[in-house]
């Protein structure tokens, strides 16, 4: 049985992760084994890949001015979340593919989806308490 786009995953670790996000009150979209979390302008995509946990965080960058407070909140969220994932190495790239919408992306993978989910739920809980 394949996951249905737009619905929560049928895999127990992903389903449990999505349930934990719901309990935290985090805004997210579920498309099968992919979960897109929205935190202060940052999009954190978490996915299951043969049991391995993959995370990608996307930070919108200011281009033509805009709302400075929005970009400051987004940068703080991005930095806090990535820095709180202690000992995790990220690969970064600057995405300029959409004119006028530059984005900084950070990617990493974990030995297991459960490890990633556990870390991220704790980090998001801490971030929400601090930014509350």
C-alpha positions in Angstrom: 0.0 0.0 0.0 1.6 3.3 -1.1 1.1 6.5 0.8 -1.5 8.9 -0.5 -0.3 12.5 -1.3 -1.8 15.0 1.1 -2.3 12.4 3.8 -0.3 11.2 6.8 2.1 8.3 6.3 1.1 4.7 6.9 4.6 4.0 8.2 4.5 3.9 12.0 7.7 6.1 12.7 6.5 8.8 10.3 2.9 8.6 11.5 4.2 8.9 15.1 6.4 11.9 14.2 3.4 13.7 12.5 1.3 13.0 15.6 4.0 14.5 17.8 4.0 17.6 15.6 0.3 17.9 15.9 0.5 17.7 19.7 3.1 20.4 19.7 0.8 22.7 17.6 3.4 23.0 14.8 2.1 23.9 11.4 2.9 21.2 8.9 1.8 19.4 5.7 1.9 15.7 5.3 2.4 14.0 2.0 2.9 10.4 2.7 6.4 9.9 4.0 7.3 13.6 3.5 6.4 16.2 6.2 6.8 19.9 5.5 7.0 21.9 8.8 6.5 25.7 8.8 8.3 27.7 11.5 8.5 31.5 11.3 9.1 31.6 7.6 11.4 28.5 7.5 10.3 25.3 5.8 11.7 22.1 7.2 11.1 19.1 5.1 11.6 15.7 6.8 11.4 12.5 4.8 11.8 8.8 5.1 14.2 7.1 2.7 14.5 3.4 3.3 14.5 3.9 7.0 17.0 6.8 6.9 15.8 10.2 8.1 16.5 13.1 5.7 16.1 16.8 6.6 16.1 19.9 4.5 15.6 23.4 5.9 14.9 26.3 3.6 15.5 29.9 4.6 14.1 32.7 2.4 16.6 35.5 1.9 15.9 39.2 1.6 16.1 40.4 -1.9 14.4 43.8 -2.5 14.0 44.9 1.1 10.7 43.7 2.5 9.6 43.0 6.0 12.8 43.1 8.1 11.1 41.5 11.1 10.0 38.5 9.0 13.5 37.8 7.8 15.0 38.3 11.2 12.5 35.8 12.7 13.2 33.4 9.9 17.0 33.6 10.3 16.7 33.1 14.1 14.5 30.0 13.6 16.8 28.6 10.9 19.9 29.1 13.0 18.4 27.9 16.3 17.0 24.7 14.8 20.1 23.7 12.9 22.5 24.6 15.7 20.3 22.7 18.2 20.8 19.5 16.2 24.1 18.9 17.9 26.8 17.2 16.0 24.9 17.1 12.7 26.8 18.1 9.5 24.8 20.0 6.9 25.4 20.6 3.3 24.4 24.2 2.3 23.5 25.6 -1.1 22.1 28.9 -2.3 19.1 28.5 -4.6 18.8 31.4 -7.1 16.5 29.4 -9.5 13.5 31.7 -9.0 14.4 35.3 -9.8 13.6 37.6 -6.8 13.3 34.7 -4.3 16.7 33.6 -3.2 16.8 30.8 -0.6 19.4 29.1 1.5 19.0 25.4 1.9 20.6 23.1 4.4 20.5 19.3 4.0 21.5 16.3 6.2 20.6 12.7 6.8 20.4 10.7 10.0 21.1 7.0 10.6 17.4 6.4 11.2 14.2 8.3 10.8 13.4 7.7 14.5 16.6 9.4 15.6 15.9 12.5 13.4 12.2 12.6 14.5 13.2 12.4 18.2 15.8 15.2 17.9 13.6 17.4 15.8 10.5 17.2 18.1 12.7 18.2 21.1 14.3 21.1 19.2 10.9 22.4 17.9 9.5 22.1 21.4 12.4 24.2 22.8 12.1 26.7 20.0 8.4 27.2 20.5 8.9 27.7 24.2 11.6 30.3 23.7 9.8 32.2 20.9 6.4 31.8 22.5 
